[in-house]
Amino acid sequence: MKKRKKRGILVGAVVIFGACFGKKIKHLYISLNSFKDENLAYTFQHTPEIQPTKKISKGENTFQFLKEENIVLSDGFSFEDVYYPFEKFMEDTKTSAMLVIKDDIIKYEKYFFGGDEHTLFSSNSMGKSFVSALMGIAISQGYIGSVEEPIGKYIKEFIGTELENIPIKACLQMASGIDFDEDRDMSGFSLRTLMGSPAMKVISKYGVQEEPFTYRRYLSINTEILGQVITNATGQSLGEYMEKNLWKKIDPDKDAYWTLSNETELAMGGLSVSLRDYARFARLYLNEGNYNGKQILEKEWIEDTMDIHAKYSKPGANQDDNNAIGYGYQWWIPEGNQGEFMAIGVYGQWIYVNPSNNVIIVKTSADPNFTQKGYELKHVEFFREIAKKIS
């Protein structure tokens, strides 16, 4: 997962504010400045003020969690024979907010760096899990035939290229085989799109490194491809499609905002959402796609999303530290028997769901040290300790 270390900066770099070259350079500078370590906490709580965004309006109703007084989470947890006190771990990982929910009751909710329950926190790559949900909905509505279909069927720029016959499923599972390196190539991709080149035209120039489903290599352009497939198939932008078919249907409390690049929603990780609304989204998956008796996501889609039986999807795939956690359809699946799944974003953004204990945890951070060895696995143990001790 170290391959994602530059994504926060690069996401900022690809944002386009206008057609004028001068404006592009100016706002590229603003984006890069926003991702300096000292500015991270502010940036992740004010992204819609810094970046161009598409508003995703909430509906008239709001699902309300019950709320109790904050519990004492635990004294600490152990990872690789080292004990970590809870409060110090949260401080060391630059936690900006954390929410713990069990049985639809808020057991713990705390904000730092000036945030509160009204603050919209940047998703970074947690937004990929929302794109996965939209793909599931588009398939259930018949806009897209199945995950087995080739991406070239929906993206004309890929016709006649090596990418044309890559299945949608391979992009969902980060096993597309596209010859792209997250660290080496993202800067070039970002600059070309900044100068006005359509993202799919840029991606079409990359070849194939290996056959799909051979290896799992985390490439954010896979999610960009998924977003374009959804947009082209439905005839709606991601924000428009999400507002009508997902957001208003789960009764969030706040509007959400989707960062734009070249006036297109940044599928790889551009959402800004309140902490409780992240939990409302997670609750949909916890309840197997059902909200108040209505099946928003097909149960089969949820099951397929969490399926990591393929060799490349399993924890430890390729004997690669970047794949220490399993990966389904744009969701991370830890090793174990509790049915856990997670959305993860750079700089320490987390949605953790533990179905065995009916627990949802949302943790946002502004942690420049998120690339440290064992960072993700350490957080898994942190979340597990909370889920185990909470009553």
ABEGO torsion letter per residue (X at the ends): XAAAAAAAAAAAAABBABABAAAAAAAAAAAAAAABAAAAAAAAAAAAAABBBBBBBBBABBBBBBBBBBBBAEAEBBBGGBBBBAAAAAAAAGBABBBBBBGGBBABBBBBGGBBAABBBBAEAAAAAAAAAAAAAAAAAGABABAABBAAAABAAABGBAAAABBAAAAAAGAAGBBBBAAAAAAAAAAAAAAGBBAAAAAAABBBABBBGABBBBBAAAAAAAAAAAAAAAGBBAAAAAAAAAAAAAGBABBBBBBBBGGBBBAAGABBBBAAAAAAAAAAAAAGGBBGGBBABBAAAAAAAABAABAAABBGBGGBAAAABBBBBGBBBBBEAAGBBBBBBBGGBBBBBBAAAGBBBBBBBBBAAAABBGAAAAAAAAAAAAAAABX
